[in-house]
Amino acid sequence: MNAAKSVSDEPAGKARYTILVVEDVVLVRLVAAEQLRHAGFDVIEASTADEAMRLLGAPLQIDLVFSDVQLQGSSLDGFGLARWIADRRPGTKVLLTSGQVPSPGPGGEELLVKPYKYPELIQRLRMLLPLPPDGD
């Protein structure tokens, strides 16, 4: 489990949010986490939906879950994880990503399609979290 929280060099007065990145491919997870830290977010990482559910059950501040749809070694895929979050943590936002599942997903979910670029990721996050205009 890689649940270490990152502290970023964020300007004073800027909104702070914590994002849980759920991705089974280590390199993809590390790149996504680094992009989010660069944008000023605190980041927690999980490699499976099961690990994410354990973290979401703990008394941690998690404002948004950024998850891949296809998660090897998990009891749930990203869609199942999103439903689990909606049932148990309804205030937590979810952004799903996939390179193999078309957007919208089977339940109408909007996906950030891989490969995505950093500005696309930040734009989608701004739609879900109230970020300052110069947050990137």
C-alpha positions in Angstrom: 0.0 0.0 0.0 1.4 3.4 -1.0 -0.7 5.7 1.1 1.9 8.4 1.8 0.6 11.9 1.5 2.5 14.4 -0.5 3.1 18.0 0.6 3.4 20.4 -2.3 4.9 23.9 -2.7 1.5 25.6 -2.9 0.9 29.3 -2.6 -0.7 30.4 0.6 -4.4 30.9 0.5 -5.0 28.4 -2.4 -7.7 25.8 -1.8 -6.2 22.4 -0.8 -7.8 19.2 -1.9 -6.7 15.6 -1.5 -7.1 13.2 -4.5 -6.9 9.5 -4.3 -5.3 8.1 -7.5 -6.3 4.5 -8.2 -4.3 2.9 -11.0 -2.8 -0.6 -11.2 -0.1 0.3 -13.7 2.7 1.7 -11.5 4.3 4.1 -14.1 0.9 5.5 -15.1 -0.1 6.0 -11.4 3.2 7.7 -10.6 2.9 10.1 -13.6 -0.7 11.0 -12.7 0.2 11.5 -9.0 3.1 13.8 -10.0 0.9 15.8 -12.3 -1.7 16.3 -9.5 1.0 17.2 -7.0 2.4 19.7 -9.5 -1.1 21.3 -9.7 -1.0 21.7 -5.9 -3.1 18.8 -4.8 -2.3 16.4 -1.9 -2.2 12.9 -3.3 -2.8 9.4 -1.9 -2.1 6.4 -4.2 -3.7 3.0 -4.4 -3.1 0.2 -6.9 -6.4 -1.6 -6.5 -10.1 -0.8 -5.9 -9.8 -2.9 -2.7 -7.0 -0.7 -1.4 -8.9 2.4 -2.4 -12.0 1.2 -0.4 -9.8 0.6 2.7 -8.4 4.1 2.4 -11.9 5.6 1.8 -13.1 3.8 5.0 -10.4 5.4 7.0 -10.7 8.9 8.6 -8.8 10.6 5.8 -9.8 13.7 3.9 -10.3 12.5 0.3 -12.1 15.0 -1.9 -11.9 13.2 -5.2 -11.0 9.8 -6.5 -9.2 9.6 -9.9 -9.5 6.0 -11.0 -8.7 3.9 -14.0 -11.7 1.8 -15.2 -9.8 -1.4 -15.6 -8.0 -2.4 -12.4 -6.2 -5.7 -12.4 -6.2 -7.6 -9.1 -9.3 -5.8 -7.9 -12.7 -7.0 -6.8 -14.3 -4.0 -8.6 -13.5 -2.1 -11.7 -13.6 1.7 -11.8 -17.3 1.8 -12.5 -18.0 -0.5 -9.5 -15.7 1.6 -7.3 -17.6 4.8 -8.4 -20.9 3.2 -7.3 -19.4 2.1 -4.0 -18.2 5.6 -3.4 -21.6 7.1 -4.3 -23.2 4.7 -1.8 -20.8 5.2 1.1 -19.2 8.6 0.6 -21.7 10.6 -1.5 -19.7 13.9 -1.0 -16.6 12.4 -2.6 -16.2 13.3 -6.3 -15.1 10.7 -8.8 -13.2 11.1 -12.1 -12.7 7.9 -14.2 -10.2 7.4 -16.9 -9.7 4.7 -19.5 -7.9 4.1 -22.8 -10.1 1.1 -23.7 -13.6 2.0 -22.6 -15.4 4.6 -24.7 -16.8 7.8 -23.1 -19.5 8.0 -22.0 -19.3 4.7 -20.1 -22.1 2.1 -19.8 -23.9 4.1 -17.1 -23.4 7.5 -18.9 -20.2 8.2 -17.0 -18.0 10.8 -18.6 -14.4 9.5 -18.8 -11.1 11.2 -19.3 -9.8 9.3 -22.2 -6.2 8.0 -22.1 -3.8 9.2 -23.2 -4.8 12.5 -21.8 -2.7 15.7 -21.5 -2.0 17.6 -18.3 -4.3 20.6 -19.3 -7.2 18.2 -20.0 -6.8 16.6 -16.5 -6.8 20.0 -14.8 -9.8 21.2 -16.8 -11.8 18.2 -15.8 -10.8 18.6 -12.1 -11.9 22.3 -12.3 -15.3 21.0 -13.4 -15.5 18.8 -10.3 -13.7 20.9 -7.6 -13.9 24.7 -7.1 -10.3 25.6 -8.1 -8.9 29.1 -8.4 -8.6 30.2 -12.1 -4.8 30.1 -12.0 -4.7 26.7 -10.2 -2.4 25.1 -12.8 
